[in-house]
Amino acid sequence: MKLASWQYFYGSTVSYAEYSDFNAFKYMLCGALAAIPTCWTAVPFEMASRAYYADLSWPLEYRRNYKSPLNALMRIPFEEGPSYLFKGTLPIVGRDLILFSFFFSTYAWIKNKLFFLWVYNDFSYDYIKFLMMMGTWTTATLASYPAYFSREMVDLWPKERGGHCTWNNSYWTAIKWIY
């Protein structure tokens, strides 16, 4: 869905030969525009999975007795309300926004730089594409990991003495601290 959204935004743009400098930013802009309507799709699944594993760690009298993360996903909107599935969305949305912006822009840049490997040499395009995808996915993951890791820092890491959170229970403060 995210790739189709990116192709929708990128396919509706024009690339003039005189404006090659703009094309470098167009990939990132289209990646960000594609992430905005699609990045929220991962949030309910993350929350349902967290609720299921948290339920396993609670005492018996406080448990909701979820049978699986999918069972938690089906029951939470009726028991807790639909808004419960969208709590703490900033790290996941930020991760997807950064990940897909970096992924598409880096892939297009590497593809433009390494075209000679399959055009003029006898290397298989599928093999070169596999190597390019590994490199771009690695760089995109490294760039977006701090935005996602901030959720663990704020929610799961032990608090300071007195129960105070180092980042004042703010995902944004933790993200800035990591970067």
Phi, psi and omega per residue, in radians:
M1 nan -0.660 -3.139
K2 -1.231 -0.671 3.094
L3 -1.163 -0.722 3.103
A4 -1.120 -0.660 3.092
S5 -1.143 -0.716 3.105
W6 -1.115 -0.756 3.132
Q7 -1.120 -0.572 3.089
Y8 -1.108 -0.835 -3.124
F9 -1.249 -0.744 -3.108
Y10 -1.244 -0.623 -3.123
G11 -1.210 -0.330 3.139
S12 -1.634 0.211 3.105
T13 -1.850 2.890 3.132
V14 -2.077 2.447 3.110
S15 -2.033 1.775 3.076
Y16 -1.467 2.574 -3.108
A17 -1.157 -0.529 -3.095
E18 -1.316 -0.280 -3.056
Y19 -1.960 0.868 -3.092
S20 -1.183 -0.482 3.131
D21 -1.169 -0.614 3.110
F22 -1.167 -0.557 -3.104
N23 -1.115 -0.470 3.110
A24 -1.144 -0.621 -3.133
F25 -1.541 -0.313 -3.092
K26 -1.121 -0.631 3.125
Y27 -1.108 -0.772 3.135
M28 -1.177 -0.719 3.120
L29 -1.100 -0.775 3.112
C30 -1.181 -0.593 3.062
G31 -1.129 -0.713 3.104
A32 -1.198 -0.727 3.111
L33 -1.136 -0.601 3.112
A34 -1.284 -0.528 -3.118
A35 -1.322 -0.522 -3.075
I36 -1.036 -0.866 3.136
P37 -1.394 -0.247 -3.046
T38 -1.945 -0.266 -3.018
C39 -1.239 -0.368 3.138
W40 -1.278 -0.226 -3.054
T41 -1.176 -0.447 -3.127
A42 -1.453 -0.321 -3.007
V43 -1.119 -0.844 -3.133
P44 -1.068 -0.605 3.131
F45 -1.200 -0.689 3.080
E46 -1.111 -0.768 -3.122
M47 -1.170 -0.691 3.120
A48 -1.146 -0.694 3.105
S49 -1.140 -0.739 3.099
R50 -1.134 -0.688 3.133
A51 -1.145 -0.671 3.129
Y52 -1.128 -0.851 -3.113
Y53 -1.246 -0.528 3.052
A54 -1.207 -0.645 3.125
D55 -1.095 -0.585 3.107
L56 -1.190 -0.450 -3.085
S57 -1.600 -0.132 -3.114
W58 -1.460 2.780 3.039
P59 -1.101 2.763 -3.044
L60 -1.014 -0.639 -3.088
E61 -1.259 -0.289 -3.141
Y62 -1.789 -0.099 -3.059
R63 -1.262 2.630 3.048
R64 -1.700 -0.140 3.101
N65 1.043 0.898 3.012
Y66 -1.253 2.417 -3.131
K67 -1.542 -0.439 -3.139
S68 -2.845 2.954 3.050
P69 -1.068 -0.584 3.094
L70 -1.173 -0.676 3.074
N71 -1.115 -0.682 3.086
A72 -1.135 -0.686 3.124
L73 -1.107 -0.622 -3.141
M74 -1.347 -0.579 -3.052
R75 -1.543 -0.543 -3.039
I76 -1.039 -0.776 -3.127
P77 -1.049 -0.503 -3.133
F78 -1.523 -0.552 -3.090
E79 -1.600 -0.734 -3.069
E80 -1.808 -0.386 -3.055
G81 1.845 2.598 -3.094
P82 -1.098 -0.488 -3.108
S83 -1.178 -0.374 3.127
Y84 -1.078 -0.570 -3.114
L85 -1.265 -0.194 -3.093
F86 -2.002 0.362 3.074
K87 -1.328 2.453 3.092
G88 1.174 0.814 -3.064
T89 -1.467 -0.323 -3.054
L90 -0.991 -0.820 -3.129
P91 -1.111 -0.677 -3.108
I92 -1.268 -0.748 3.116
V93 -1.144 -0.738 3.101
G94 -1.101 -0.711 3.098
R95 -1.051 -0.848 -3.115
D96 -1.151 -0.666 3.126
L97 -1.092 -0.832 -3.133
I98 -1.235 -0.729 -3.079
L99 -1.059 -0.896 -3.061
F100 -1.316 -0.520 3.039
S101 -1.117 -0.818 3.126
F102 -1.204 -0.698 -3.092
F103 -1.075 -0.906 -3.081
F104 -1.205 -0.698 -3.130
S105 -1.221 -0.716 3.125
T106 -1.180 -0.704 3.126
Y107 -1.105 -0.776 3.130
A108 -1.121 -0.680 3.137
W109 -1.146 -0.803 -3.140
I110 -1.164 -0.668 3.130
K111 -1.111 -0.679 3.092
N112 -1.198 -0.569 -3.107
K113 -1.426 -0.493 -3.048
L114 -1.873 0.338 -3.084
F115 -1.056 -0.510 -3.069
F116 -1.150 -0.359 -3.101
L117 -1.178 -0.608 3.120
W118 -1.856 -0.287 3.114
V119 -1.460 -0.868 -3.053
Y120 -1.763 -0.357 3.121
N121 -1.859 3.080 -3.086
D122 -1.717 0.467 3.099
F123 -1.388 2.488 3.117
S124 -1.204 2.335 3.126
Y125 -1.104 -0.641 3.137
D126 -1.116 -0.685 3.116
Y127 -1.169 -0.787 3.138
I128 -1.150 -0.680 3.113
K129 -1.122 -0.678 3.084
F130 -1.066 -0.777 3.119
L131 -1.144 -0.693 3.117
M132 -1.141 -0.711 3.134
M133 -1.131 -0.689 3.103
M134 -1.090 -0.777 -3.138
G135 -1.153 -0.763 -3.116
T136 -1.234 -0.660 3.113
W137 -1.156 -0.636 3.114
T138 -1.134 -0.819 -3.134
T139 -1.167 -0.666 3.125
A140 -1.170 -0.681 3.118
T141 -1.164 -0.730 3.107
L142 -1.112 -0.634 -3.139
A143 -1.267 -0.578 -3.041
S144 -1.705 -0.177 -3.074
Y145 -1.065 -0.730 3.128
P146 -1.038 -0.592 3.122
A147 -1.144 -0.599 3.131
Y148 -1.436 -0.627 -3.087
F149 -1.199 -0.366 3.131
S150 -1.076 -0.468 3.124
R151 -1.145 -0.747 3.077
E152 -1.144 -0.655 -3.133
M153 -1.087 -0.783 -3.066
V154 -1.378 -0.732 -3.019
D155 -1.497 -0.664 -2.934
L156 -1.950 -0.409 -3.114
W157 -1.177 2.616 3.112
P158 -1.086 2.548 -3.124
K159 -1.494 2.897 3.085
E160 -1.262 3.065 3.086
R161 -1.037 2.381 -3.119
G162 1.549 0.031 3.107
G163 1.393 0.251 -3.128
H164 -1.463 2.425 3.091
C165 -1.526 2.384 -3.136
T166 -1.038 -0.590 -3.070
W167 -1.827 0.336 3.125
N168 0.936 0.641 -3.126
N169 0.958 0.601 -3.125
S170 -2.026 2.090 3.089
Y171 -1.117 -0.694 -3.100
W172 -1.090 -0.704 3.110
T173 -1.137 -0.698 3.109
A174 -1.170 -0.697 3.106
I175 -1.090 -0.772 3.117
K176 -1.095 -0.677 -3.125
W177 -1.146 -0.704 -3.132
I178 -1.171 -0.817 -3.105
Y179 -1.183 nan nan
